[in-house]
Amino acid sequence: MNQTPETANKATNQAIRGDVVSLLQRQLQRLDGTQPVSTEEVIGSGCDSLDGLLPMKGVRRGKLVEWLSAVGGGGVATLSLAWAQRIQAAGGSLVVLDRAQHFYPPAAAALGIDLERLIVVRPSCQENEQWAWQQVLQCQSVAVAWGWVDQLDSRTFRRWQLAAESSGAIGFLLRPASVRGQPSWADVQFQVTPCPTNQGNGLDVELARCRGTAAGGKVTVDLTQMLNEGRRERA
């Protein structure tokens, strides 16, 4: 019996997904023995002004955070990864979802990220990427999942939110600024805009959305200073 192109594509995606399953299982085996993260823990960014935007002075385990930026990169990746490093350091592993293959592990290591507890997943298509996000977010040994997310329907978003709540993993979703105002299942949503300063790389960070408090707060983060302070803490 001849397959239609649609059936053939579905079968191919299922096979690729099976490969992703096997890869995730092998990589997550490295986490055997890791204690599940505490869903009650709140972890700050290490930047007092940024943490001050949030009612709990940080992000609670099991929540999703959207990072919105109109500029690809624009410091938002570095800022969010610096925070992800602190979450990883508090216990658990960092999983990067990198379908575009832009993630550079040596740069992550320079931020203090432990490469022994780093997993990079590179799904081949959007369908497998969304499935991989859910699998990662529901793993109790994952501290934080990080990656760029362009398109995301409400039903899938809700599944991710429930997966994170069940495991205690934090999801850092880097998204285009154009999604601001759309329905969201994230507890926190930041809008990040570059604003270079004489002292270093400045970023204007606005609290666009946050459960439990009014949005609209805005601070300027000196990214260079924040990274230098993080290095001093780890020294």
TAFENWO-V487209 format. One line per field, one symbol per residue. phi: phi as a letter, one per 30 degrees, with the letter a starting at -180 (. if undefined). Layout:
phi = ???
//
This chain:
phi = .dddedddddddddddddddedddddddddcejddedddcdcbddjcedddddcdcilcdeiccbcccadcdihiddddddddeddddddkjcccccbddhcdbeedddddjddddccbccbddadddddddeddddcddccdacbldbdcaddddedddddddddcjdccccdbdddddjdebcddbbcccbdbebddldcbdccddaadjaddjdbbccdddddddddddddd
//
